[in-house]
Amino acid sequence: MPPAALSDRELDTYREQADRFIAELDEEFYLHYAGLKESFDLSPIYERHRNLTEVDVVKSVGLSVNGGRRVRELWRFACEGHFGEVTRDHAEKLARLESEIQLTVDGEEIPYRMARPALANEADRTKRQRIDAAAADVLEERMNPIHLDGAQAVQGAARELGYDNYLELYRQALPSSALDELAVQCRALLDSTERLYEDAADRLFRTRVGVSLNEARRWDVARLFRAPEWDKMFPKDRMVPALEATLADLGVDLKSQANVHLDLDERPNKTPRAFCAPIEIPDKVMLVIQPIGGPDDWRALFHEAGHTEHFANTSRDLAMEEKRLGDNAVTEGWAMLLQHLTDEPQWLSRRLDFPRPAEYAVEGATGLLYFVRRYCAKILYEIEFHAADDVSTMPDRYVELLGDALKIEPTAANYLADIDSGFYVSSYLRAWAFEAQLRAFLRERFGTRWFTSRDAGSLLRELWSEGQRLRAEELLKDVTGATLELEAVAERVREVLQG
Ligand SMILES: [Zn+2]
């Protein structure tokens, strides 16, 4: 039987099963990374729900989209699941290789996954260059054949679903504000912040690495953002109390939220990185952390706490698509709003005995500018990549676009691994804009110390209750009357860098 549009009843069944599928994945993810379960058994979950992502089912859900955004979200979920299915072997092989391969540098073995921290912690520049070269060789020779095969499988799957390529499919799955119109804003931001970036990056490279931006090479970048002198300002024993006190200022009592499960226990196999697993929204949201301290760890905890409060305050009455699917720029925006408190001078002075908070804020703003420019270049690259007839011709374009944006030439070998599935890059870019504009609005309405205002907290809870029913653009418009502008990130950075 050829694929045909589903009845409302069939769509309900599909929706309910998709809901269980995502809950089971989140729970397995939680159990494994919290160190409560040694194995990570995704295959039985995928097996159980295989029908959700079969090509004819994906096409049938696609045929049911008739202007309604909820069904469109279900279709996007189905497509993403299908692409995940055709590349599951690739992902497993790559994960195995990544965890097995050792780089040999100066007779010393470095696990492949530790290459980046090794670069960050290595003071000797020439040794950093050798680590970078060893990692690039492995990527080129061992990983890229698998990455390339996976990228071609995805292109084939997009054609099988009836589209010229992956980009054309996403032009149907996402509004233009998340793709082509956003690309226009990205080009404008790269122009408007070029000089600002060159000056700020040059200053930070000279301070941290002892070279100018002109002399800087890609193996210096991890070193640039690893500033051990700030570590002691962010002690591990004060992380969770600082989060509790911050939320209390906003009128949220973390300990009494029955649906938020704060997992602070130490376990040998627990991942050191904070994460949030929204197993049931809003009824069972896990916030997991094993504090190690330092700025990175504080940032990660506050970011994940932003996701946690968003999901925990989401209204139970929303549809599955409005809770679990929808525009991820919204949840990433809430995460960024809390994350960026940790480089806000007034917050630092309130929560910590922090010397020179303004100097720290300048480093934070320089880092933000680096990453926003990097993601602008990435989305421009991904749009070209996903429309290319032969993706193996793309390394030069990768080097050109990323190199122009950052003034540092990237490894050509990274042209496949540096791609996020489903244009997730768009969610981060719009989340940065959402955070910048919402923060400006909160400061105007509640003062520069908005994060100590109960009224600001009430407004946030009200907005969190909307889950992901609205897109970031719509939510911002409802609250502030403004349209979402990437340039707001540039203004936010200028405010810190130019005082
Ligand atoms: Zn996030």
Boltz pocket constraint, residues with backbone or C-beta under 6 A from the ligand:
constraints:
  - pocket:
      binder: B
      contacts: [[A, 303], [A, 307], [A, 331], [A, 332], [A, 335]]
      max_distance: 6.0
